């Protein structure tokens, strides 16, 4: 299925421009400035080969990696990551080609190509939609979670009635810097749009503000384990937050995970198989009673898992045991 999708996207990236060749200028506009007007171009053949070649390289490397490392396909998180990469990437390239060809269609020259306008939002929307659908298609099937005997079952010794809390945090400084820079650029464009009355700046300003805000928010996380379960606080304002009730946890463990295992940086996967990847290495992994897992890259994950296992055992043997 993955190879078929990769081939289908590659065929579309080549066939559609060739079918419209007589209605496109040469060179064609390939870049648009903040005002929405074209400010860069490429020869038609170079543009066609660049998009098709880049997609073929990405899809081919992903498929080859899956074939070489067959074990990764036995893990739901890895299948979902591969599906998200190919689904989102394919839709991204198709959307990018669609708005590029639409703007250049029947234009006398590349400099007279149409403005992108709100159509520029189509590309990131297709990226998200394709990634979600690809991950959804990769979800069915077995999930090779570590066997109980293969993971640490260490618990924290607590006296009856004794309370304990574990707190840790992690931050990706590169993502913080990039997110902050994009957010600052978005604020600057917003100020220019307000002072100069240039309506063409609102679209790039809105995109930069959104991307920057998301980048800053999800570039750091604080994790807390208590008798109530696991709580994650995102960003400097500790918002939004995610709560995993203790009654939904079957077990927890520490595991070495890297971006290559889960499909990249940030929040990866769908509900039931999510990984918050801020840096490669030690991760706290929570196994759900209903199946599936949630992982977050965090320091001191082994002690967090040990306390969580202790609290889960206490709930399981207490008066209200499930």
JOMO-V268170 format. One line per field, one symbol per residue. phi: phi as a letter, one per 30 degrees, with the letter a starting at -180 (. if undefined). A space follows every 10 residues. Layout:
phi = ???
//
This chain:
phi = .ddddddddd dddcdddddc edccdbdcdb bbdedjcdba bbeedddddd dddddddddd ddddddddcd ddddcddddd dddddddddd dddddddddd dddddiddad dcddddhddd ddddddeddd dddddddddd jdbddededc bdcdbcdbde idcbbcbabb bcdddddddd dddddddddd dddddciddd dddddddddd dddddddccb bbcbcbddkc bcccidchbd bbcceddccc abacbdbbed dcjkdjcbjb ejacbcccad kdbdcccddd jiabbbdadh dddddddddd ddddddcdec ed
//
